[in-house]
Amino acid sequence: MPSHQFEKKVRINRILVIDEMIHSGRYPNASVLAARTEVNRRTILRDVEYLRDMYRS
């Protein structure tokens, strides 16, 4: 599997984890999500921004 496809799948999984936590009534901060998904806090902030944009559409 090419690297960009793998990265896309990892991002989708990360966004699903964020979405699941929010919909379950837990509202973790970016640092908690970053630790859980093993990415930088800034990456989480971009993912949350992406989710906001998707839900506004």
Buried (B, 14 or more C-beta within 10 A) or exposed (E): EEEEEEEEEEBEEBBEBBBEBBEEEEEBEBEBBBEBBEBEEEBBEEBBEEBEEEEEE
